[in-house]
Amino acid sequence: MNGIERIAQAIDAARQDQRPALVAFMTGGFPTRESFQDHLESLTTHADLVEIGVPFTDPMADGVTIQNSSKVALEQGVTLGWILDEIGQREWPAPILLMSYLNPLIAMGDQLAPRCKAAGVAGIICPDLPLDENDLLKPDLEANALALVNLVTPVTTPERLKQLCDTATGFVYAVTVTGTTGGAKSGGPGNAAPVTETVVDYLKTIKQVSNVPVCAGFGIRTPEQVTALGAHADGVIVGSALVEQLAEGNDPGVFLQYLKGQ
Amino acid sequence: MSAPQDIDTLKQRMLDNEFPDARGRYGPFGGRFVPETLVPPLDRITEGMRDVLHQADFQHELDEQLRHWVGRPTPLSYAARLSESWGCDVWLKREDLAHTGAHKINNAMGQALLAKRLGVKRIIAETGAGQHGVASAAACARLGLPCRVYMGQVDVERQAPNVDRMQRLGAEVVPVTTGDRTLRAAIDEALRDWVSAPLETYYLLGSAVGPHPYPELVCHFQSVIGREAKEQMLRQAGKLPDVAVACVGGGSNAIGLFHPLIQDESIHLLGVEAGGRGVGLGDNAASLVSGTPGVLHGCFSMLLHDEHGQVYETHSVSAGLDYPAVGPEHALLQLTKRAEYVAVDDDKALEALNECCAMEGILPAIETAHAFYGARRYAQDHPGSTILIGVSGRGDKDLPTLQQVNKVSNP
């Protein structure tokens, strides 16, 4: 089974369980390089899909939590190549995607897609690669059956939404708030982004347009949000809240169980 | 990033004024690499730029502001003593005499006027040396727009007078304590602010960098420098210069001087970057001289980064040049060899600053001093030539840095 198929199967399996797929994010090599394999094991066991954030020096779409985790990882010498080597050491229970800004990806050049495929990566999310520039990565990724996940946002125009959904592979990443990752402030359930009627309408619109699954993310940190968003999306994405757990030395799997209401 | 093209073809297309193309590309450079959230506001600015900039009433309003508030045209001064000392004819295009003390005001007023036409209620900006922040604060005050300026903590400390000026002009100055705490971190933070409120905010970007259409927009507003200089050279010197010299950080002052001269191929274009402490990665801010292609802040251009794509911290005695990338038009000018770019280190820039003070009675910005040293070196190799130097700004804002440097040199 190739990367795109593994993503589809994972989301479908969650749907069969009548729940949204849980997509978990962690920054590669945070808080330590040594803990990476253990945390990845925990996340891939408790989540349906896992995103590994490739640290970058200038993460323009990230809030303070992920910015700080990237800084810590970079200080320990974490690179895209190291992350791929770590992922490639074994097979994991859930499909893994990379979430990376463009510059570390293009720095790997022609080797990017083959190395991702060899490591068992299923796809890539690149926040600073807009639709109009997808050709930069998409042909190589498709040649290796790797997904290129497109992001849509509340300010995306209807015309562009259709184009983004039509060209997405794997799933469509529905950013639920205009802002950086983690919401306006990080830390604790009190800062969870509210699931308003506007958000629900936004997700319904995307679902109507998209032929691939829709996963909702940004500012998610409570089981109530997972349930509320999950009613209108195929999956929910949890990032900053999990990175906070890692920063505090907690097992991220426990937090995922909490989000699943278990 | 795009199919390689024959350099001669690229150069001819550049001379035919075909760049930027519809995607904001300058040959292989430029473009728009931003989060999806920023695509709608960038589209709106691009459309606004096409609709508004060439309207007669907009041009009239901008011309009025430039003439009666900015103080344009700025003079072209003959530098008699430098000319004698260097064995050349040296002419100075005096952006230091523009309102707020640097070329930055041309772009700040232009974009602020555009933002107002677009109906935007809130302006954000970033600043390194503080000159763009001051210019933005002043333009916004003039037009009645609220202004927030992001500034790295390091720059807040080394450019204290400009922080005070911005605040007096009514701007909110936000010190940035993340990243390298200089201009680059300030741009990161301004972009994060914009991502959080994309539709109600106008990001008044200060250099010819960033995603399309900013490099084109900034060049449009700064080209007044080169247009005036060309006309003034013909009128006052009776001829065009042999070389036009400008300092290059992000490259707005330099592109403003160079762009109207690109088609005059007899004029050598010489950009001078910050050589800092030396040639090692992390010791300078010379992205054209020492960098390789990469993406930062939404733009594919020359960049100081490592083999893993991580952007390096920079060093320059000049806060205004302390940036790891450069505008994409400069990258194309370098690729096609239409312009030459060199680096001048901290000590030599300060030496040139002292020379300019002593011989011409002008305290230039430390940024500008890099151009003076580059011009002096050119003069040594080309005796008798006619040299045009873009004096990007005045050095009052650098006095704390100069006092600090003097303390170190003469403890």
Interface residues (C-beta under 8 A of the other chain):
Chain A: F56 T57 D58 P59 M60 A61 D62 G63 V64 Q67 L74 T79 L80 G81 Y101 L102 N103 P104 L105 I106 A107 M108 P127 D128 L129 P130 L131 D132 E133 L136 N150 L151 V152 T153 V155 T156 T157 R160 L164 V175 T178 G179 T180 A184
Chain B: M1 R23 G31 R32 F33 V34 P35 E36 T37 V39 P40 P41 T178 G179 R184 D188 L191 R192 V195 S196 A197 P198 L199 G294 V295 L296 H297 G298 L303 H305 E307 H308 G309 Q310 V311
